[in-house]
Amino acid sequence: MNLHDEVARVAYELFKSRGCIPVRDLDDWLDAERIVLARHAGQDLEEPEEEDGPEETAEKVKTKASEESEENQEASFD
C-alpha cells in the first residue's frame, strides 16, 4: 500500500469515527496525513528523485528564456 492509499484509508476511518460529517473532510485528511507520517517516521520512504530543486529549475527556465530572447533579438537585426 502506498502512502496516499494509507492516508485515504485512515481519513475514511476518521470520517466514520467522527459521525460522517462531510464538511470536515479536509480536517480528516490532514489528521490522517499526520497519523500516517508519524507511523512512518524514521523509516526510509521512497521519494521521487529530482535532479534539481524547484528554485534551480525555475532559474534554469528563466535563463533559457532570456537566452532565447537575446537570440531572437539578434536574429531580427540580421
C-alpha positions in Angstrom: 0.0 0.0 0.0 1.4 3.4 -0.9 1.3 6.4 1.4 -1.7 8.0 -0.5 -3.8 4.9 -0.1 -2.9 4.6 3.5 -3.8 8.2 4.2 -7.1 7.8 2.3 -7.9 4.7 4.4 -7.1 6.5 7.7 -9.0 9.6 6.6 -12.0 7.4 5.9 -11.8 5.8 9.3 -11.6 9.3 11.0 -14.6 10.4 8.9 -16.6 7.4 10.1 -15.5 7.8 13.7 -16.5 11.5 13.7 -20.0 10.7 12.6 -19.6 11.0 8.8 -19.6 14.8 8.9 -18.8 15.8 5.3 -17.6 19.3 6.0 -14.7 18.0 8.0 -13.1 16.2 5.1 -10.0 18.4 4.9 -9.5 18.1 8.7 -9.9 14.3 8.4 -7.3 14.2 5.6 -4.8 16.4 7.3 -5.2 14.4 10.6 -4.7 11.2 8.6 -1.5 12.6 7.0 -0.1 13.4 10.4 -1.0 9.9 11.7 0.5 8.1 8.7 3.6 10.2 8.6 4.1 9.6 12.4 3.8 5.9 11.8 6.5 6.0 9.1 8.8 8.4 10.9 12.3 7.0 11.0 11.6 4.6 8.1 13.2 5.1 4.8 10.4 6.1 2.4 10.9 6.1 -1.3 10.6 9.6 -2.7 10.8 10.6 -6.3 14.3 11.6 -7.3 14.6 15.2 -8.5 17.7 16.4 -10.4 17.1 20.0 -9.2 15.0 21.6 -6.6 12.2 24.0 -7.6 14.4 27.0 -7.2 17.1 25.7 -9.5 14.6 24.6 -12.1 12.9 28.0 -12.1 16.2 29.7 -12.5 17.1 27.4 -15.5 13.8 28.2 -17.2 14.4 32.0 -16.7 18.0 31.7 -18.0 16.8 29.7 -21.1 14.0 32.1 -21.8 16.5 35.0 -21.5 18.9 33.4 -23.9 16.2 32.6 -26.4 15.0 36.2 -26.2 18.5 37.5 -26.9 18.9 35.1 -29.9 15.6 36.3 -31.3 16.6 40.0 -30.9 20.0 39.3 -32.7 18.3 37.4 -35.5 15.9 40.4 -36.1 18.9 42.7 -36.7 20.4 40.5 -39.4 
